[in-house]
Amino acid sequence: MKECFTPTITKLIVCLCIIIPITGMAYGVFTGKLSPAQPTNNNLTIATEKAFAPADTGYEQTIKNIKTVFDGYVKYKETTDSKANKDLMRKSLESLGVVTNQKDLIILINVWMYYDPTDFPSRQLVYAILERNKLESIKAVNKRLDHKIKGETDETVPYVELNNLLKKLES
């Protein structure tokens, strides 16, 4: 009886040693289910996951970097942002030359209006870009004035400050 029982246990152990790794860990590796968790809070660095350093990329990627950091910031309605996000935003804004695309200028105007983490000069950095092409920037500010975002009124800050930005660009 001992001889009949031993091969059955051996077969069972061999089967378990093969089936468990294949259906468990190997399944996760092959399907990508073992990937690390994604950050869910804006205070965590999102820039490194969705964007690249502006020095390594062109104009489109730089605008994408700005939009990615900005969207993460306003999504969580934070007053702070991670150092990595602020560094990426600064480098991206500083790397831009003349911007003429209206869609990109609107993104920059929204950054001017709403990206205001503690100790970050977003308005100065964006204004320097807008000033390089005043004609197109004035058009973009007028377009932004005509297209309010939900919750903006003629009396609410920062929307009302667009008129000051317009006057400054026109002078």
N, C-alpha and C positions, 0 to 999 in steps of 0.2 A: 504494500500500500504506500509505503514511503517513496518508492520509485515512481509511482504514478502521480503523486502529489507534487513533487519537486519540479518536473517540467512545466506544469501548469502555472505555478507561482513564478517561475523564471520567465515564462512567456508574458505573464501579466505585468511583471516589473519592467520588462523590455518594452512592452506596449506603452505603459505609462511614461517611461522615459522618453519615448519618441513623440507621443501624442501631446503631452502637456506643453513642451517647448514650442511645438509647431502651432498649436492652437492658442497659446498664451502670448508669450513674449514675441515670438516670430511674427505673429499676426499684427501686433502693434508696430513692429519695425517696418514691415512691408507696406502697411496701410498708412503710415505716418501718424498713427494715433498716440504715439509716445512723445510727440513734440512738446516743448515747454509751454506753459500757460502764457497767454498774451496779457499785457498790462491793461487794466481797466480804469485806472485813475490818472488824471492829467499830471499829477505830481511825479508819476513814474515817467521815465524817458520814453517817449514814443518816436522821437526823431530818428533814432538809430534803426528802428524796425521798418519804417516806411520811407525814409529819405536818405540821401547820401550827401557827403560833403560837397559844397559848391565848387571847390577847387578841382574836383574830379569830373565835373559835369558841365553841361552847357546851360544856356538860358532857360530852356523849358524845365529842366530839373531844378534849377534855382527857384523858379516860380512855384513849382510843385512842392519844394521844401517849405517855402513860406506858407503856402496854403495848408499843408499838412500840420505844421506847428500851430498855425492860427486856428484851424478847425478843432484841433484837440483842446486848445485853450478855451475857446468860447463854448465848446460842448459841455464842459464841466463848470463853467462860470466861476473860474478860480481867480484869485487876485495874485497868485504866485504861479511860477512855472519852473520846471527843472532847469538846472544849470545847462545841461546838454541842449535842451530846446531853445533856451535863450541864446546860447552860443551859436547854434545853427541859424537861428533867426538873424542874429547880428551879422554873421558871415555872409549869409544869403543877401541881406539888404545891402551890405557894403559892397558886394561883388557886382551888383546890378549897375549898368551904365544908364543909357537912355532907354526908357520904356515908352513905346508908342502904341502898343496893343491896348485897346480900350478895356477888354476883359481883364487883362493883367493889371491895368491901372485901377480898376474897380477893386480888385483884390487888395492892392496896396492901400487904397483909401479905407477899406474896411479894417485893415491892420492899423492904420492911423487912428481910426475911430475906437476900436475895441480891444486891441492887443495892448494891455497896459499892466504887465506884471511889475511887481515892486522892483525898483532900481533898474529899470530898463528904458532907454531913450527911444522908444518906437516912433514917436512923432517926429523927432529930429531926423532920424534915419530915413523915414519915409518922405518927409518934406524935401530932403536933399535930392531924392530921386525925382519927385514931382517937379521940382524947380528946374531940372535939366531939360525938360520939354514942356514948357508952360502951356503952349497952345493945346496939345493933346491932354494935358492934365486938367486944364480948365474945362474942356469938353467932358472929361470923365467925372469931374466933380458935379457939373451940371446934370449929367445923366444920373449920378447917384442921388442928387437932390430930388430928381423926378421919380425915383424908384425907392420908396421907403420900404424898410424891412418891418415885419410884424412887430408891433410895440413901439415903433418910432413915430413921433409927432413933431410938429414944428416947434414945440416947446421943450422937448426932451433932449438931454445931453446923452450922447455926443452928437446926435443928428443936427441940432441947432448950431454946433460949432463948424459944420461944413460951410456955412456962409462966411465965417471968418477965414477959413482956409481958402475959399474962393477969392475973397478980397485980397488976401496976402499974395496969392498967385497972380492976380491981375495987376498988382502994383509993380 
